């Protein structure tokens, strides 16, 4: 389980939801939370970084982890980068931290 302070640094409260900063490893063997990568949550997805496939996989994985519909997760920045900022609507900071903490090694 991840250090709560380190995990807290991967998220930020905004006026429209919770911003989650992630680092993506595309074309992985399986979809999973790898851990922390600096001030970002490292996610591995099986999809290639081609035509938005990895972005869609990241949205699905984060939505699954946070137990929300994928429509509640929006890619704000990093469309073509491994570093992405995603906005999660409908959850409090504590909800996000609690749900992520149970999944981060």
SULJO-V525838 format. One record per pair of residues at least 12 apart in sequence whose C-alpha atoms are under 10 Angstrom apart, sorted by the first residue. I is the first residue (numbers start at 1). GAP is how many residues later the second one is. Records with the same first field share a line. If there is no record, write none. Layout:
I->GAP + GAP
//
This chain:
1->34 + 99 + 100 + 101 + 102 + 103 + 104
2->33 + 34 + 98 + 99 + 100 + 101 + 102 + 103
3->33 + 98 + 101 + 102
4->93 + 94 + 96 + 97
5->92
6->30 + 31 + 32 + 33 + 34 + 35
7->28 + 29 + 32 + 33 + 34 + 90 + 91 + 93 + 94 + 97
8->12 + 31 + 32 + 85 + 86 + 88 + 89 + 92 + 93
9->12 + 29 + 30 + 31 + 32
10->12 + 26 + 27 + 28 + 29 + 30 + 31 + 32 + 75 + 87
11->28 + 29 + 30 + 74 + 75 + 76 + 82 + 85 + 86
12->75 + 81
13->74 + 75 + 79 + 80
14->73 + 74 + 75 + 79
15->74
16->71 + 72 + 73 + 74
17->55 + 56 + 69 + 70 + 71 + 72 + 73 + 74 + 75 + 76
18->55 + 68 + 69 + 70 + 71 + 72 + 73 + 74 + 75 + 78
19->54 + 55 + 56 + 57 + 66 + 67 + 68 + 69 + 70 + 74 + 77
20->20 + 21 + 42 + 53 + 55 + 56 + 64 + 65 + 66 + 67 + 68 + 76
21->18 + 19 + 20 + 21 + 56 + 57 + 62 + 63 + 64 + 65 + 66
22->14 + 15 + 16 + 17 + 18 + 19 + 20 + 21 + 36 + 40 + 56 + 60 + 61 + 62 + 63 + 64
23->12 + 13 + 14 + 15 + 16 + 17 + 18 + 19 + 20 + 21 + 35 + 55 + 58 + 59 + 60 + 61 + 62
24->13 + 16 + 17 + 18 + 19 + 20 + 21 + 25 + 30 + 31 + 34 + 57 + 58 + 59 + 60
25->17 + 18 + 19 + 20 + 21 + 22 + 23 + 24 + 29 + 33 + 57 + 58
26->17 + 18 + 19 + 20 + 21 + 22 + 23 + 24 + 27 + 28 + 29 + 31 + 32 + 56
27->17 + 18 + 19 + 20 + 21 + 22 + 27
28->15 + 16 + 17 + 18 + 19 + 20
29->15 + 16 + 17 + 18
30->14 + 15 + 16 + 17
31->12 + 13 + 14 + 15 + 16 + 26 + 27 + 30
32->12 + 13 + 14 + 26 + 29 + 30 + 33 + 71 + 72
33->12 + 28 + 29 + 32 + 67 + 70 + 71 + 72
34->69 + 70 + 71
35->68 + 69 + 70
36->68 + 69
40->43 + 44 + 45
41->42 + 43 + 59 + 63
42->40 + 41 + 62
43->14 + 15 + 18 + 19 + 39 + 61
44->13 + 14 + 17
45->12 + 13 + 15 + 16
46->12
49->30 + 31 + 32 + 33
50->30
51->28 + 29
52->27 + 28
54->25 + 26 + 28
55->19 + 20 + 23 + 24 + 25 + 26 + 27 + 29
56->14 + 18 + 19
57->13
58->12 + 15 + 17 + 26 + 28
59->12 + 13 + 14 + 15 + 16 + 27 + 28 + 29
60->13
62->24 + 26 + 38
63->25
65->31 + 34 + 35 + 36 + 37 + 38 + 39
66->22 + 25 + 29 + 30 + 31 + 32 + 33 + 34 + 37
67->24 + 29 + 32
68->20 + 21 + 22 + 23
69->19 + 20
70->18
71->17 + 18
72->15 + 16 + 17 + 18 + 19
73->13 + 14 + 15 + 16 + 17
74->12 + 13 + 14 + 15
75->12 + 13
//
